Amino acid sequence: MRIFFLYFNVVILLLCSIRQGDALVRRYKFKLQDASYSRLCSNKTILTINGQFPGPTIYARKGDLVIVDVYNRANHNITIHWHGVKMPRYPWADGPEYVTQCPITPGTGFRQNVVLSDEEGTLWWHAHSEWSRATVYGALVILPKKTDQYPFPKPHAEVPILLGDWWKSDVQEVMEEFLLTGGDPNVSDAFLINGQPGDLYPCSRQDTFKLKVEYGKTYLVRLINAVMNNIMFFKIANHNITVVGSDASYTKPINSDYITISPGQTIDFLLHANQKPSHYYMASRVYASAGFYDNTTTTGIIEYVGNYNTPPTPLLPTFFQFNDTSASVNFTRQLRSLANKKYPVDVPLNVTNILFFTLSINTRSCPNDSCAGPNGDRFLASVNNVTLVLPKTDILQAYYNRISGIYETDFPDNPPFPYNYTQQFVPQLLWTPENGTDVNVLEYDSVVELVFQGTNTVSGVDHPMHLHGYSFYVVGSGLGNFNKSTDPLNYNLVDPPLMETIAVPINGWTAIRFRANNPGVWFMHCHFERHVSWGMGMTFIVKDGKGPNEKMLPPPPDMPKC
């Protein structure tokens, strides 16, 4: 079993030279260190922050600057990503390994300036090197400015809930094994709610997460999906909830009895404690449109305060079938921006760059059919038939310092050849991708419309796509092949949701728009960890503009070296 030692100090400071306003000044000191945890009748040592799993919640206010000192005392490399933070003009602290930085190697440190801008709501932070994020993650709560209020009645209390998963074995060994064999990784042994598996797993009843509520009061729940490889359904028995935000952006209220949430996504919802005082399960289980999955349910307990007869077993909510695509898609399609005077939308209308990216599971042959994928081949994944190969010098430093030979600037705007992307059986000759370390270059302030198209090569599956450095408007989606003549006629350009992670449905498409006004190097990838490990990712370079505030800021002096 690997033993890890990392230290992670966080300080929130007001730096007047960088930003002004009613900044909330807070100071945090975190230590990343190894700790022994008991789950599912077994003990193992995992990487934690201050001995806590999940890690502590960081609180800031809109527009603050968060200064993070990371000290690596582990025996392997580490990076930290601030998921959903745009980092305006400052990609140096974004965190993806070999894209915006070289890893923080054992015995070294790195000060990260986490620059908040217009984000307001719930985000999170996590490791962005190999599979370390399985245990290295925590919530990032961005409160309104002191002079502002929520666009909904003030809740009685606020509660972060993080969905995760647990392997009895060392997750690093899980990753190394499936990359070696070329097959699928072993599924996790349990899902977690705030680090606890819940009553339905062995040896877990005593430590099940419990949320005490008072009848008649309302609670703001900040739900984060930190699961490695699965979209999740989430429900609370006998209770409806009201969705009010996603990905640090407020939404029109949605009344629902369930939530579908992708890995990397956050959902803010109001829980109204309006049922008969008792104990009720909150529960989460997989939505899996294809492939292997963990067919178990994690639970926490809603406990009403007061005197009543406690039931021997809390009421458990009923779930959809694990592969109910309609339930997943229908929830996501309900999300809408507030689009009012205080929270206006700014959907780009005059598109200058139209991109069409296919998302595919692929295979490549192995000698003597010796791999564990289909037909003895190796699993891969691609965007526009390009499987990402990460360099050994990070792309950002190569771009900034004009180092040649690290990447090519020819990532295609469209797939290399058209075909029926979602036909039932895609010919096997279309399954093999090309390797590449390619970037797509965007002019400053260009308006990008990007259509993600899922394909049925090898097997179709959903793809939760995450773009670093930007939030984007989700203007349309559908099942089947995108029709460039008719589908844009139905785009929502009035109140589309503003997101930074969106699930592209199985054998379907999703259209997003954003204005490329944040210069730098920005990673885009599927947030299923197995897919990005197989190569489903690419990089945008957004060039500097002409104005002094339209150029990328210089690097800090302690950038990790390769």
QUIGIKA-V449977 format. One record per residue. N is the residue number from 1. RES is the residue in one letter. OMEGA is omega as a letter, one per 20 degrees, with the letter a starting at -180 (* if undefined). Layout:
BEGIN
N_RES_OMEGA, N_RES_OMEGA
END
This chain:
BEGIN
1_M_r, 2_R_r, 3_I_a, 4_F_r, 5_F_r, 6_L_r, 7_Y_a, 8_F_a, 9_N_a, 10_V_r, 11_V_r, 12_I_a, 13_L_r, 14_L_r, 15_L_a, 16_C_a, 17_S_a, 18_I_a, 19_R_r, 20_Q_r, 21_G_a, 22_D_a, 23_A_r, 24_L_a, 25_V_r, 26_R_r, 27_R_r, 28_Y_r, 29_K_a, 30_F_r, 31_K_r, 32_L_a, 33_Q_r, 34_D_r, 35_A_r, 36_S_a, 37_Y_r, 38_S_r, 39_R_r, 40_L_r, 41_C_r, 42_S_r, 43_N_r, 44_K_r, 45_T_r, 46_I_r, 47_L_a, 48_T_r, 49_I_a, 50_N_a, 51_G_a, 52_Q_r, 53_F_i, 54_P_a, 55_G_a, 56_P_r, 57_T_r, 58_I_r, 59_Y_r, 60_A_r, 61_R_a, 62_K_r, 63_G_a, 64_D_r, 65_L_r, 66_V_r, 67_I_a, 68_V_r, 69_D_a, 70_V_r, 71_Y_a, 72_N_r, 73_R_r, 74_A_r, 75_N_r, 76_H_a, 77_N_r, 78_I_r, 79_T_r, 80_I_r, 81_H_r, 82_W_a, 83_H_r, 84_G_r, 85_V_a, 86_K_r, 87_M_a, 88_P_r, 89_R_a, 90_Y_r, 91_P_a, 92_W_a, 93_A_a, 94_D_r, 95_G_a, 96_P_a, 97_E_r, 98_Y_r, 99_V_r, 100_T_r, 101_Q_r, 102_C_a, 103_P_r, 104_I_a, 105_T_r, 106_P_r, 107_G_r, 108_T_a, 109_G_a, 110_F_r, 111_R_a, 112_Q_r, 113_N_a, 114_V_a, 115_V_r, 116_L_r, 117_S_a, 118_D_r, 119_E_r, 120_E_a, 121_G_a, 122_T_r, 123_L_r, 124_W_r, 125_W_r, 126_H_r, 127_A_r, 128_H_r, 129_S_a, 130_E_a, 131_W_a, 132_S_a, 133_R_r, 134_A_r, 135_T_a, 136_V_r, 137_Y_r, 138_G_a, 139_A_r, 140_L_a, 141_V_a, 142_I_a, 143_L_r, 144_P_r, 145_K_a, 146_K_a, 147_T_a, 148_D_r, 149_Q_r, 150_Y_r, 151_P_r, 152_F_a, 153_P_a, 154_K_a, 155_P_r, 156_H_a, 157_A_r, 158_E_a, 159_V_r, 160_P_r, 161_I_a, 162_L_r, 163_L_r, 164_G_r, 165_D_a, 166_W_r, 167_W_r, 168_K_r, 169_S_r, 170_D_a, 171_V_r, 172_Q_r, 173_E_r, 174_V_r, 175_M_a, 176_E_a, 177_E_a, 178_F_r, 179_L_r, 180_L_a, 181_T_a, 182_G_a, 183_G_r, 184_D_r, 185_P_r, 186_N_r, 187_V_r, 188_S_a, 189_D_r, 190_A_r, 191_F_a, 192_L_r, 193_I_a, 194_N_r, 195_G_a, 196_Q_a, 197_P_a, 198_G_a, 199_D_a, 200_L_r, 201_Y_r, 202_P_r, 203_C_a, 204_S_a, 205_R_a, 206_Q_a, 207_D_r, 208_T_r, 209_F_a, 210_K_r, 211_L_r, 212_K_a, 213_V_r, 214_E_a, 215_Y_r, 216_G_a, 217_K_a, 218_T_a, 219_Y_r, 220_L_a, 221_V_r, 222_R_a, 223_L_a, 224_I_r, 225_N_r, 226_A_r, 227_V_a, 228_M_a, 229_N_a, 230_N_r, 231_I_a, 232_M_r, 233_F_r, 234_F_a, 235_K_r, 236_I_a, 237_A_r, 238_N_a, 239_H_r, 240_N_r, 241_I_r, 242_T_r, 243_V_a, 244_V_r, 245_G_r, 246_S_r, 247_D_r, 248_A_r, 249_S_a, 250_Y_r, 251_T_r, 252_K_a, 253_P_r, 254_I_r, 255_N_a, 256_S_r, 257_D_r, 258_Y_r, 259_I_r, 260_T_a, 261_I_a, 262_S_r, 263_P_a, 264_G_a, 265_Q_r, 266_T_r, 267_I_r, 268_D_r, 269_F_r, 270_L_r, 271_L_r, 272_H_a, 273_A_a, 274_N_r, 275_Q_r, 276_K_a, 277_P_a, 278_S_r, 279_H_r, 280_Y_r, 281_Y_q, 282_M_a, 283_A_r, 284_S_r, 285_R_a, 286_V_q, 287_Y_a, 288_A_a, 289_S_a, 290_A_r, 291_G_r, 292_F_r, 293_Y_r, 294_D_a, 295_N_r, 296_T_a, 297_T_r, 298_T_a, 299_T_r, 300_G_a, 301_I_r, 302_I_a, 303_E_r, 304_Y_r, 305_V_r, 306_G_a, 307_N_r, 308_Y_r, 309_N_a, 310_T_r, 311_P_r, 312_P_r, 313_T_r, 314_P_r, 315_L_a, 316_L_r, 317_P_r, 318_T_a, 319_F_r, 320_F_r, 321_Q_a, 322_F_a, 323_N_a, 324_D_a, 325_T_a, 326_S_a, 327_A_r, 328_S_a, 329_V_a, 330_N_r, 331_F_a, 332_T_a, 333_R_r, 334_Q_a, 335_L_r, 336_R_r, 337_S_r, 338_L_r, 339_A_r, 340_N_a, 341_K_a, 342_K_a, 343_Y_a, 344_P_r, 345_V_r, 346_D_a, 347_V_r, 348_P_a, 349_L_a, 350_N_a, 351_V_r, 352_T_a, 353_N_r, 354_I_a, 355_L_r, 356_F_a, 357_F_r, 358_T_r, 359_L_a, 360_S_r, 361_I_a, 362_N_r, 363_T_r, 364_R_a, 365_S_r, 366_C_r, 367_P_r, 368_N_r, 369_D_a, 370_S_a, 371_C_a, 372_A_r, 373_G_a, 374_P_r, 375_N_a, 376_G_a, 377_D_r, 378_R_r, 379_F_r, 380_L_r, 381_A_a, 382_S_r, 383_V_a, 384_N_r, 385_N_r, 386_V_r, 387_T_a, 388_L_r, 389_V_a, 390_L_r, 391_P_r, 392_K_r, 393_T_a, 394_D_a, 395_I_a, 396_L_a, 397_Q_r, 398_A_r, 399_Y_a, 400_Y_a, 401_N_r, 402_R_r, 403_I_a, 404_S_r, 405_G_a, 406_I_a, 407_Y_r, 408_E_a, 409_T_a, 410_D_r, 411_F_a, 412_P_r, 413_D_a, 414_N_r, 415_P_a, 416_P_r, 417_F_r, 418_P_r, 419_Y_r, 420_N_a, 421_Y_a, 422_T_r, 423_Q_a, 424_Q_r, 425_F_r, 426_V_a, 427_P_a, 428_Q_r, 429_L_r, 430_L_a, 431_W_a, 432_T_a, 433_P_r, 434_E_r, 435_N_r, 436_G_r, 437_T_a, 438_D_r, 439_V_r, 440_N_a, 441_V_r, 442_L_r, 443_E_r, 444_Y_r, 445_D_r, 446_S_a, 447_V_a, 448_V_r, 449_E_a, 450_L_r, 451_V_r, 452_F_r, 453_Q_r, 454_G_r, 455_T_a, 456_N_r, 457_T_a, 458_V_r, 459_S_r, 460_G_r, 461_V_r, 462_D_r, 463_H_r, 464_P_a, 465_M_a, 466_H_r, 467_L_r, 468_H_r, 469_G_a, 470_Y_q, 471_S_a, 472_F_r, 473_Y_r, 474_V_a, 475_V_r, 476_G_r, 477_S_r, 478_G_r, 479_L_a, 480_G_a, 481_N_r, 482_F_r, 483_N_a, 484_K_r, 485_S_a, 486_T_a, 487_D_r, 488_P_r, 489_L_a, 490_N_r, 491_Y_r, 492_N_r, 493_L_a, 494_V_a, 495_D_r, 496_P_r, 497_P_r, 498_L_a, 499_M_r, 500_E_r, 501_T_a, 502_I_r, 503_A_r, 504_V_a, 505_P_r, 506_I_a, 507_N_r, 508_G_a, 509_W_r, 510_T_r, 511_A_r, 512_I_r, 513_R_r, 514_F_r, 515_R_a, 516_A_a, 517_N_r, 518_N_a, 519_P_r, 520_G_r, 521_V_a, 522_W_a, 523_F_r, 524_M_a, 525_H_r, 526_C_a, 527_H_r, 528_F_a, 529_E_r, 530_R_a, 531_H_r, 532_V_r, 533_S_r, 534_W_r, 535_G_a, 536_M_r, 537_G_r, 538_M_a, 539_T_r, 540_F_r, 541_I_r, 542_V_a, 543_K_r, 544_D_r, 545_G_a, 546_K_a, 547_G_a, 548_P_r, 549_N_a, 550_E_a, 551_K_r, 552_M_r, 553_L_a, 554_P_a, 555_P_r, 556_P_a, 557_P_a, 558_D_r, 559_M_r, 560_P_a, 561_K_r, 562_C_*
END
